[in-house]
Amino acid sequence: MKRYLLATTLLLIALSIAVALVAKNKPSTSVQDERQRAVHALDRLTFGPRPGDPEKVLVLGVDNWIELQLHPDKIDDSAIEARLAQYRTLQMSSKELAVNFPPNPVLKAAMEGKVVIPNDPNRHAIYLAGIARLQNKQGDKQNAAPAAPSLGAIVAPATQAQTVAATKPSQIRDDRREAHSQVDSLTLLPPDLRMQKILAMPAIEQAELLKGLPGPKRQALLSGLTPEQRETVIALDNPQGLVDYEIQSAKLLRAIYSDRQLEEVLTDFWFNHFNVYIGKGADRYLVTAYERDVIRPHVLGKFKDLLVATAYSPAMLFYLDNWQSEGPDSPAATGQPMNPAHKAARPRWANGPFGPHPVSFPNPRPPQNPAKPNQQKRRSGLNENYARELMELHTLGVNGGYTQKDVTEVARVFTGWTLEDPREGGGFVFKPQLHEPGTKTVLGHKIKQNGEKEGLQVLDILAHHPSTAHFLSLKLAQRFVSDDPPPALVEQMAATFHKTNGDLREVMRTMLKSPLFWAPETYRAKVKTPLEFVVSALRATDSGITETQPLLRTLNTMGMQIYGMQPPTGYSTKADVWVNSAALLDRMNFALSLVNHKIPGTAFDLRKLLPYSQDLPADDPYVAQSQLEELLLSGSLSLQTHQTIEKEVSGADGTASRRPGPDVTVALLLGSPEFQRR
């Protein structure tokens, strides 16, 4: 693209957008006719309309389209499922992820001979490369190992640590240079032969193959490989990173391409409500199953089922540290023998009571001599993290009527709700020896001693509490209506929540049938988050996506890494968090990069928006502007925005030779205040 837009110009545009977004006056356009209703529904219930979507909704009827979105099982989504087939980890249990793409604890166990390295060529290489990295980090000065073992060989536990040599930092740099020097020749080979050559490389070179490799070379190296081969090459460098990459890519692609858009928006909403942080240790291996088996199946079901599923989830138990909580007067803490009648429950693998039994490790760890009570690793005592967030963030809300005493009592109730080997993908298990004995009192309710069932009783109380109905209705209205939704609408939704026993589909239907949802002041009253902006821009321009990594990096830069919010509050959807000149300049730069083909793996094609763009009169740039305003924003621009863009596309001196093309108009429209809103 011609560099006619200087940084100062972009900054001025971003500042004008910021002023427009924070202005107290609402957009002048109202939800007046059926087409505007269609656009409003698409803005709120999807990640943004695609070209032609308003017309499709009108043909079906706005109300009929909404009802269909409320029943996603009736919508054929096979196209996105086919696109996601390349990400095999999406269907794996947490245990399988830890086996196939081992974290450091599994690699250390393999290095110590406690786990046999698989003899499958791909997994074999992943383990050896991982061991090489560990040994280098530990500064092990072992002598260089012999040539790489036969790919089909099974490495005996006693010799695993000898299969990979630890090297000095200077040699690591040499190994990296050697690995990178082979990339060009590798990319010229057919995929299968290329993979054979990679698997035959020394383990330390495999581990260094992708480190620091430029994006285009990386993509060329991975091009044409099968999903399993591609995953193997990436995992040679970073097994944990591969798991992160695939689940983050899947979320992004679902948001862009899925026809079950409301389900995707709600999955994003409820994951954010029951937030867990993918960067916290074992949660890297637990988030995949958490969204797939805990969040997604319940977004239009009963809230209590969703609440119970999250309480049992290994991802939540690990994230909020409840798996380490120990009752102060429990048998484990006091050293007293446990009541024989209280037998430990069998582990609920993968996702509490909702997940399948996992695969086993290649070889179970040898049995250890049971430690005496005073030799056991001490836990940190009673942990109130989950109890506090359960009431403050998940159910009642900060002003929901609970006290610090309730927090402590709930924490006592959930002692014993723990995990088996979370860093190896283990699942929920209730351990009576950790459970606090005695009666507890929560919100005035007596909770008699009943082991694991105490927790279920508390969850039932919270799920049916009036404060929960109001708090959840408020959050849904803030996400779908406005940052400060009408109290009357919230009360309508809360009444439905109470009447239907927490039926989330019915709560949504109440909101969408209310005139308050369609009121003129709600039209484009919400500012898009970075995720919503990026995805809506890709959908609006019908851009093709073949590689997600650059887009994921863009979201990280914008401050909204997918699954990357560390506090349990989740990401805010309120305008004041995201509206500032620097953030909006990032958005404008993204729009310019998109139309200028500067985002690898993302293809913008102006001819898909304007099939006859080459036939537009060169001396009349306003024809393209008018058409693009209609395509991208249904013509709903303020006069000020229209004139600002008109001035930019007219050229610096008003002559045709200096005028930018329609692609620049697309970028300016994507950066406009109206497109920043939904």
NUBABA-504055 format. One line per 4 residues: number of its first residue (from 1); their letters; for each residue x, y, z of C-alpha. Coordinates in steps of 0.1 Angstrom, whole numbers, plus 5000, padded with zeros to 4 digits. Each point is the difference from the previous one (the first is absolute). Layout:
// residues N
NUM) A) X/Y/Z ~ ...
This chain:
// residues 678
1) MKRY) 5000/5000/5000 ~ 5012/5035/4992 ~ 5014/5016/5032 ~ 4978/5030/4998
5) LLAT) 4986/4994/5035 ~ 5026/5013/5024 ~ 5002/4990/5037 ~ 4987/5034/5010
9) TLLL) 4970/4997/4978 ~ 4992/4966/5014 ~ 5004/5013/5035 ~ 4976/5028/4993
13) IALS) 4975/4976/4986 ~ 5003/4978/5030 ~ 4995/5029/5023 ~ 4969/5011/4982
17) IAVA) 4987/4964/5003 ~ 5007/5000/5037 ~ 4981/5032/5004 ~ 4971/4987/4980
21) LVAK) 4999/4967/5020 ~ 5000/5016/5034 ~ 4975/5027/4991 ~ 4969/4999/5021
25) NKPS) 4976/5005/4971 ~ 4988/4967/4984 ~ 5002/4993/4963 ~ 4972/5017/4982
29) TSVQ) 4990/4969/4981 ~ 4972/4981/5017 ~ 4986/4965/4996 ~ 4971/5012/4978
33) DERQ) 4995/4975/4972 ~ 5004/4963/4994 ~ 5034/5003/4984 ~ 5013/5020/5029
37) RAVH) 4986/4973/5023 ~ 5019/4974/4981 ~ 5032/5020/5002 ~ 4995/5006/5038
41) ALDR) 4994/4963/5005 ~ 5031/4991/4981 ~ 5021/5026/5019 ~ 4989/4986/5033
45) LTFG) 4996/4963/4995 ~ 5030/4993/4977 ~ 5036/5011/4998 ~ 4989/5024/4972
49) PRPG) 4980/4997/4967 ~ 5016/4986/4969 ~ 4992/5014/4965 ~ 4965/4990/4992
53) DPEK) 4990/4990/5035 ~ 4974/5027/5006 ~ 4982/4989/4968 ~ 5001/4963/5010
57) VLVL) 4985/5009/5034 ~ 4973/5020/4984 ~ 4991/4971/4977 ~ 4996/4977/5030
61) GVDN) 4985/5027/5022 ~ 5018/5016/5029 ~ 4980/4982/5027 ~ 5003/4967/4982
65) WIEL) 5038/5005/4997 ~ 5003/5007/5037 ~ 4980/4970/5009 ~ 5023/4978/4978
69) QLHP) 5031/5014/5017 ~ 4984/4991/5034 ~ 5000/4964/4988 ~ 5035/4996/4985
73) DKID) 4996/4962/4996 ~ 4976/5008/4971 ~ 5028/5018/4982 ~ 5023/4981/4977
77) DSAI) 5036/5010/5011 ~ 5018/4972/4982 ~ 5021/5025/4981 ~ 5018/5014/5031
81) EARL) 5003/4965/5014 ~ 5019/4989/4968 ~ 5022/5031/5003 ~ 5008/4991/5036
85) AQYR) 5009/4964/4992 ~ 5036/5010/4996 ~ 5002/5006/5037 ~ 5000/4965/5015
89) TLQM) 5005/5012/5036 ~ 4964/5014/5001 ~ 4986/4965/5004 ~ 5026/4988/5025
93) SSKE) 4995/4996/5037 ~ 5023/5019/5023 ~ 5018/4967/5008 ~ 5005/4993/4963
97) LAVN) 5014/5035/4995 ~ 5025/4994/5028 ~ 5010/4967/4985 ~ 5003/5011/4964
101) FPPN) 5015/5035/5006 ~ 5018/4995/5033 ~ 5004/5028/5025 ~ 5032/5003/5020
105) PVLK) 4989/4977/5029 ~ 4993/4972/4975 ~ 5033/5006/4982 ~ 5019/4999/5033
109) AAME) 4983/4967/5009 ~ 5011/4987/4966 ~ 5035/5012/5006 ~ 5001/4983/5033
113) GKVV) 4987/4967/4986 ~ 4965/5002/5016 ~ 4982/5003/4967 ~ 5009/4981/4969
117) IPND) 5005/5022/4969 ~ 4975/4989/4973 ~ 5014/4982/4970 ~ 4977/5018/4976
121) PNRH) 5024/5020/4978 ~ 4982/5034/5005 ~ 4995/4997/5038 ~ 5034/4985/5004
125) AIYL) 5016/5031/4984 ~ 4979/5023/5021 ~ 5012/4984/5032 ~ 5037/4999/4991
129) AGIA) 4999/5037/4988 ~ 4983/5009/5033 ~ 5026/4981/5021 ~ 5027/5018/4981
133) RLQN) 4985/5034/5009 ~ 4997/4990/5037 ~ 5036/4987/5002 ~ 5013/5032/4984
137) KQGD) 4980/5021/5024 ~ 5013/4981/5029 ~ 5035/5006/4988 ~ 5008/4962/4999
141) KQNA) 5035/4995/4988 ~ 4996/4964/4988 ~ 5021/4989/4971 ~ 4985/5000/4966
145) APAA) 4978/4970/4994 ~ 5004/4975/4971 ~ 4981/5004/4968 ~ 4962/5004/5003
149) PSLG) 4983/4967/5008 ~ 4980/4981/4975 ~ 4966/5017/4996 ~ 4982/4967/5005
153) AIVA) 5019/4990/5031 ~ 4985/5000/5035 ~ 5023/5018/5023 ~ 5004/4982/5033
157) PATQ) 4994/5021/5031 ~ 5036/4995/5012 ~ 5015/5015/4969 ~ 4976/5028/4992
161) AQTV) 5020/5027/5015 ~ 5030/4989/4980 ~ 4983/5004/4966 ~ 5004/5038/4998
165) AATK) 5031/5020/5007 ~ 5000/5032/5020 ~ 5020/5027/4983 ~ 5016/5033/5009
169) PSQI) 4983/5033/4991 ~ 5024/5007/4972 ~ 4993/4966/4985 ~ 4962/5007/5003
173) RDDR) 5005/5030/4978 ~ 5020/4979/4976 ~ 4973/4974/5000 ~ 4974/5026/4993
177) REAH) 5020/5014/4971 ~ 5005/4965/4987 ~ 4963/4992/5003 ~ 4990/5033/4983
181) SQVD) 5025/4995/4972 ~ 4981/4968/4990 ~ 4966/5016/4998 ~ 5004/5013/4964
185) SLTL) 5010/4966/4988 ~ 4973/4982/5020 ~ 4972/5022/4986 ~ 5009/4989/4965
189) LPPD) 4993/4963/5009 ~ 4966/4983/4997 ~ 4982/5001/5033 ~ 5006/4963/5010
193) LRMQ) 5036/5001/4991 ~ 5004/5033/5018 ~ 4985/4985/5031 ~ 5023/4970/4998
197) KILA) 5030/5023/4999 ~ 4988/5020/5030 ~ 4994/4968/5020 ~ 5036/4989/4992
201) MPAI) 5016/5032/5013 ~ 5017/4999/5034 ~ 4976/5008/5028 ~ 5017/5033/5009
205) EQAE) 4997/5012/4964 ~ 4963/4990/5000 ~ 4994/5020/5031 ~ 5017/5031/4984
209) LLKG) 4984/4996/4966 ~ 4972/5025/5004 ~ 5016/5023/5026 ~ 5004/5035/4985
213) LPGP) 4989/4988/4966 ~ 4984/5028/4980 ~ 4962/4995/4994 ~ 5002/4995/4962
217) KRQA) 5027/4973/5004 ~ 4981/4984/5028 ~ 4969/4998/4978 ~ 5019/4986/4971
221) LLSG) 5015/4973/5022 ~ 4966/4990/5013 ~ 4982/5003/4966 ~ 4985/4968/4987
225) LTPE) 5006/4979/5031 ~ 4971/4980/5015 ~ 4985/5013/5032 ~ 5020/4975/5020
229) QRET) 5032/5008/4983 ~ 4995/5037/5004 ~ 4992/4996/5037 ~ 5031/4979/5005
233) VIAL) 5023/5026/4984 ~ 4985/5028/5021 ~ 5001/4978/5032 ~ 5037/4993/4994
237) DNPQ) 5005/5036/5010 ~ 4972/5005/5025 ~ 4974/4973/5008 ~ 4981/5023/5024
241) GLVD) 5001/5028/4975 ~ 4984/4977/4974 ~ 4970/4992/5023 ~ 4996/5037/5006
245) YEIQ) 5002/5009/4963 ~ 4974/4974/4989 ~ 4973/5009/5026 ~ 5006/5038/4994
249) SAKL) 4999/4995/4963 ~ 4968/4980/5002 ~ 4983/5027/5020 ~ 5010/5026/4975
253) LRAI) 4989/4980/4970 ~ 4967/4991/5016 ~ 4993/5036/5006 ~ 5008/5009/4964
257) YSDR) 4984/4971/4981 ~ 4974/4982/5022 ~ 4964/5004/4989 ~ 4990/4993/5037
261) QLEE) 5010/5035/5008 ~ 4979/5005/5032 ~ 5014/4968/5014 ~ 5035/5013/4994
265) VLTD) 4992/5034/5016 ~ 4985/4983/5030 ~ 5029/4976/5003 ~ 5023/5030/5001
269) FWFN) 4977/5017/5025 ~ 4997/4971/5024 ~ 5037/4990/4998 ~ 5008/5036/5009
273) HFNV) 4975/4999/5029 ~ 5015/4967/5013 ~ 5035/5012/4990 ~ 5031/4978/5003
277) YIGK) 5035/5011/4989 ~ 5017/4978/4974 ~ 5035/5012/5012 ~ 4997/4985/5034
281) GADR) 5019/4967/5001 ~ 4978/4970/4994 ~ 4972/5021/4986 ~ 5018/5000/4966
285) YLVT) 4989/4964/4998 ~ 4966/5004/5016 ~ 4985/5030/4981 ~ 4993/4979/4969
289) AYER) 4976/4976/5018 ~ 4987/5029/5022 ~ 4985/5019/4971 ~ 4990/4969/4980
293) DVIR) 4984/4979/5027 ~ 4991/5025/5028 ~ 4992/5034/4984 ~ 4987/4993/4965
297) PHVL) 4974/4973/5007 ~ 4983/5022/5026 ~ 4998/5035/4986 ~ 4963/4996/4992
301) GKFK) 4991/4976/5027 ~ 4993/5002/5037 ~ 5024/5023/5019 ~ 5002/4975/5029
305) DLLV) 5014/4973/4976 ~ 5026/5025/4988 ~ 5009/5010/5035 ~ 5004/4964/5012
309) ATAY) 5021/4992/4969 ~ 5024/5028/5007 ~ 5003/4990/5037 ~ 5011/4965/4990
313) SPAM) 5022/5012/4972 ~ 5038/4993/5005 ~ 5007/5033/4982 ~ 4980/5020/5026
317) LFYL) 5012/4979/5030 ~ 5036/5006/4989 ~ 4996/5037/4990 ~ 4985/5011/5033
321) DNWQ) 5021/4976/5021 ~ 4972/4981/5016 ~ 5017/4967/4992 ~ 5026/5010/5026
325) SEGP) 4975/5009/5027 ~ 5001/4980/5032 ~ 4975/5002/5029 ~ 5018/5012/5032
329) DSPA) 4983/4972/5020 ~ 5001/4974/4972 ~ 5017/4966/5006 ~ 5028/5010/4977
333) ATGQ) 5007/5032/5020 ~ 4996/4984/5035 ~ 5015/4966/4993 ~ 4969/4984/5014
337) PMNP) 4988/4968/4983 ~ 4972/5004/4976 ~ 4965/4986/5006 ~ 5001/4966/4981
341) AHKA) 4965/5008/4987 ~ 5013/5029/4980 ~ 5016/4984/4970 ~ 5017/5020/4974
345) ARPR) 4981/5005/4968 ~ 5014/4987/4967 ~ 5016/5028/4980 ~ 4977/5017/4975
349) WANG) 5025/5004/4972 ~ 5002/5027/4973 ~ 4972/5023/5011 ~ 4984/4989/5033
353) PFGP) 4968/4979/4994 ~ 4997/5011/4964 ~ 5032/4987/4984 ~ 5012/4966/4987
357) HPVS) 5026/4978/5017 ~ 5034/5010/4986 ~ 5026/4979/4984 ~ 5028/4987/5022
361) FPNP) 5036/5011/4999 ~ 5023/4978/4979 ~ 5012/4985/5032 ~ 4986/5007/5034
365) RPPQ) 5024/5013/5026 ~ 5014/4973/5023 ~ 4982/4997/5033 ~ 5015/5022/5027
369) NPAK) 5002/4990/5037 ~ 4972/5018/5018 ~ 5013/5028/5021 ~ 4993/5003/5036
373) PNQQ) 4976/5029/5009 ~ 5028/5022/5013 ~ 5020/4994/4968 ~ 4972/5011/4977
377) KRRS) 5003/5033/4982 ~ 4980/5025/5019 ~ 4973/5019/4982 ~ 4994/5037/5004
381) GLNE) 4970/4996/5023 ~ 4966/5014/4993 ~ 4999/5019/4967 ~ 4972/5025/4995
385) NYAR) 5007/5010/4964 ~ 4973/4979/4983 ~ 4974/5007/5028 ~ 5004/5037/4996
389) ELME) 4999/5001/4962 ~ 4971/4975/5000 ~ 4978/5025/5018 ~ 5015/5033/4989
393) LHTL) 5005/4992/4963 ~ 4982/4968/4991 ~ 4966/5004/5018 ~ 4989/5027/5025
397) GVNG) 5021/5030/4989 ~ 5021/5022/5023 ~ 4969/5015/5016 ~ 4981/4967/5001
401) GYTQ) 4995/4998/5037 ~ 5028/4977/5011 ~ 5026/5006/5027 ~ 5036/4990/5007
405) KDVT) 4986/4974/5023 ~ 4981/4985/4971 ~ 5032/4999/4979 ~ 5018/4981/5027
409) EVAR) 4972/4976/5005 ~ 4997/4993/4962 ~ 5038/4994/4999 ~ 4996/4974/5028
413) VFTG) 4972/4984/4980 ~ 5022/4996/4969 ~ 5030/4985/5018 ~ 5007/4966/4985
417) WTLE) 4990/5010/4965 ~ 5034/4995/4985 ~ 5019/4985/4970 ~ 5022/4970/4992
421) DPRE) 5033/5011/4984 ~ 4987/5032/4984 ~ 5033/5007/4982 ~ 4995/4967/4982
425) GGGF) 4964/5006/4990 ~ 4984/4982/5029 ~ 4964/5006/5010 ~ 4977/5008/5029
429) VFKP) 5000/4977/5031 ~ 4984/5006/5034 ~ 5024/4992/5028 ~ 4982/4996/5034
433) QLHE) 5033/5003/5019 ~ 5002/5036/4989 ~ 4964/5009/5007 ~ 4991/5022/5030
437) PGTK) 4977/4981/5023 ~ 4969/5015/5018 ~ 4970/5021/4991 ~ 5005/5032/4980
441) TVLG) 4976/5030/4996 ~ 4998/5017/4966 ~ 4976/5030/4995 ~ 4980/4988/5029
445) HKIK) 4997/4964/4988 ~ 5013/4972/5022 ~ 5022/4977/4980 ~ 5003/4967/5018
449) QNGE) 5031/4979/4997 ~ 4996/4980/4968 ~ 5034/5000/4982 ~ 4999/5008/4963
453) KEGL) 4962/5006/5001 ~ 5005/5031/5022 ~ 5014/5018/4970 ~ 4971/4990/4978
457) QVLD) 4976/5013/5026 ~ 5018/5034/5001 ~ 5000/5002/4962 ~ 4963/4994/5000
461) ILAH) 4994/5027/5025 ~ 5021/5025/4980 ~ 4984/4991/4967 ~ 4965/5008/5013
465) HPST) 5009/5031/5020 ~ 4982/5032/4989 ~ 5033/5019/4999 ~ 5013/4975/4975
469) AHFL) 4970/5005/4977 ~ 5005/5037/5001 ~ 5038/5000/4997 ~ 5001/4976/4970
473) SLKL) 4972/5019/4982 ~ 5019/5033/5005 ~ 5032/4985/4985 ~ 4982/4986/4970
477) AQRF) 4982/5033/4994 ~ 5034/5018/5003 ~ 5014/4977/4974 ~ 4971/5001/4976
481) VSDD) 4982/5033/5006 ~ 5022/5028/5015 ~ 5025/5007/5026 ~ 4972/5014/5022
485) PPPA) 4970/4980/4990 ~ 4964/5010/5010 ~ 4992/4988/5035 ~ 4966/4989/4987
489) LVEQ) 5015/4977/4975 ~ 5023/4985/5026 ~ 4970/4994/5023 ~ 4981/4983/4971
493) MAAT) 5029/4977/4994 ~ 5005/4992/5037 ~ 4963/4991/5003 ~ 5003/4976/4971
497) FHKT) 5031/4985/5016 ~ 4981/4994/5032 ~ 4969/4987/4983 ~ 5018/4975/4977
501) NGDL) 5024/4987/5026 ~ 5030/5018/4983 ~ 4992/4991/4964 ~ 5026/5021/4981
505) REVM) 4983/4996/4967 ~ 4968/5014/5014 ~ 5019/5029/5016 ~ 5015/5008/4967
509) RTML) 4966/4998/4983 ~ 4985/5024/5025 ~ 5028/5025/4993 ~ 4996/4997/4962
513) KSPL) 4962/5003/5001 ~ 5001/5031/5022 ~ 4994/5034/4983 ~ 5029/5013/5021
517) FWAP) 5024/4979/4981 ~ 4988/5016/4967 ~ 4998/5036/5014 ~ 5017/5027/4978
521) ETYR) 5025/5008/5027 ~ 5014/4964/4999 ~ 5009/5001/4963 ~ 5038/4999/4998
525) AKVK) 5003/5010/5037 ~ 5027/4974/5008 ~ 5037/5004/4992 ~ 5017/4969/4986
529) TPLE) 5027/4983/5020 ~ 5032/4992/4980 ~ 4988/4965/4993 ~ 4967/5013/4988
533) FVVS) 5017/5026/4978 ~ 5025/4977/4984 ~ 4974/4973/4993 ~ 4973/5024/4988
537) ALRA) 5026/5016/4976 ~ 5009/4966/4986 ~ 4963/4990/4996 ~ 4990/5034/4985
541) TDSG) 5027/4998/4974 ~ 4995/4963/4994 ~ 5037/4994/5004 ~ 5014/4965/4997
545) ITET) 5021/4986/5028 ~ 5027/4973/4994 ~ 5022/5007/5031 ~ 4988/5014/5033
549) QPLL) 5033/5007/5018 ~ 5004/5036/4987 ~ 4964/5008/5010 ~ 5006/4985/5035
553) RTLN) 5031/5022/5003 ~ 4979/5030/4990 ~ 4975/4993/5028 ~ 5028/4996/5025
557) TMGM) 5013/5034/4989 ~ 4965/5015/5005 ~ 4999/4986/5035 ~ 4975/4972/4995
561) QIYG) 5019/4967/4998 ~ 4975/4972/4995 ~ 4996/4981/5033 ~ 5027/5024/5013
565) MQPP) 4982/5021/5027 ~ 5019/4992/5033 ~ 4975/5013/5026 ~ 4968/4980/5005
569) TGYS) 4979/5031/4990 ~ 5005/4992/4963 ~ 5002/5027/4973 ~ 4978/5030/5004
573) TKAD) 4976/5008/4972 ~ 4995/5036/5010 ~ 5011/5029/4977 ~ 5022/5018/5025
577) VWVN) 5024/4971/5002 ~ 5007/4999/4963 ~ 4996/5036/4988 ~ 5032/5020/4999
581) SAAL) 5020/5015/4971 ~ 5028/4974/5001 ~ 4976/4971/4999 ~ 4980/5015/4972
585) LDRM) 5032/5007/4981 ~ 5008/4963/5002 ~ 4966/4993/4985 ~ 5006/5024/4972
589) NFAL) 5034/4985/4993 ~ 4984/4965/4999 ~ 4974/5012/4975 ~ 5027/5015/4978
593) SLVN) 5021/4968/5003 ~ 4970/4979/4991 ~ 4992/5018/4968 ~ 5036/5004/4991
597) HKIP) 5006/4962/5002 ~ 5025/5004/5028 ~ 4985/4973/5023 ~ 5015/4966/4991
601) GTAF) 4974/4973/4996 ~ 4972/5025/4996 ~ 4987/5008/4965 ~ 4979/5031/4993
605) DLRK) 4986/5003/4965 ~ 4983/5032/4991 ~ 4983/4983/4970 ~ 4980/4979/5024
609) LLPY) 4985/5032/5015 ~ 4998/5019/4967 ~ 5001/4975/4972 ~ 5001/5029/4974
613) SQDL) 5025/5022/5019 ~ 5023/5001/4970 ~ 4971/5016/4980 ~ 4994/5028/5024
617) PADD) 5007/5035/4986 ~ 5034/5011/5010 ~ 4989/5036/5002 ~ 4972/4993/5024
621) PYVA) 5013/4983/5032 ~ 4967/5006/5018 ~ 4982/4973/4981 ~ 5022/4973/5017
625) QSQL) 4996/5018/5033 ~ 4962/4999/4998 ~ 5000/4964/4991 ~ 5024/4990/5027
629) EELL) 4981/5020/5026 ~ 4970/4980/4992 ~ 5018/4966/5000 ~ 5020/5005/5032
633) LSGS) 4976/5022/5021 ~ 4967/4998/4983 ~ 5003/5036/4991 ~ 4998/5010/5037
637) LSLQ) 5027/5027/5002 ~ 4999/5034/5015 ~ 5005/5029/4977 ~ 5032/5008/5018
641) THQT) 5015/4966/4994 ~ 4988/5000/4964 ~ 5016/5034/4993 ~ 5033/4990/5018
645) IEKE) 5004/4969/4978 ~ 4989/5020/4969 ~ 5027/5025/5006 ~ 5026/4972/5004
649) VSGA) 4990/4981/4968 ~ 4999/5032/4980 ~ 5038/5001/4999 ~ 5025/5025/5013
653) DGTA) 4996/5024/4971 ~ 4966/4989/4986 ~ 5015/4983/4969 ~ 4993/4965/4990
657) SRRP) 5037/4991/4999 ~ 5003/5006/5037 ~ 4968/4984/5012 ~ 5002/4968/5020
661) GPDV) 4981/4969/4988 ~ 4968/4986/5015 ~ 5020/4977/5022 ~ 5011/5030/5020
665) TVAL) 4963/5009/5003 ~ 4994/4966/5015 ~ 5027/5006/5026 ~ 4986/5034/5010
669) LLGS) 4965/4986/5003 ~ 5013/4971/5022 ~ 5017/5027/5022 ~ 4969/5022/5001
673) PEFQ) 4981/5006/5033 ~ 4970/4983/4986 ~ 5019/4967/4992 ~ 5015/5001/5035
677) RR) 4965/4997/5014 ~ 4976/4971/4998
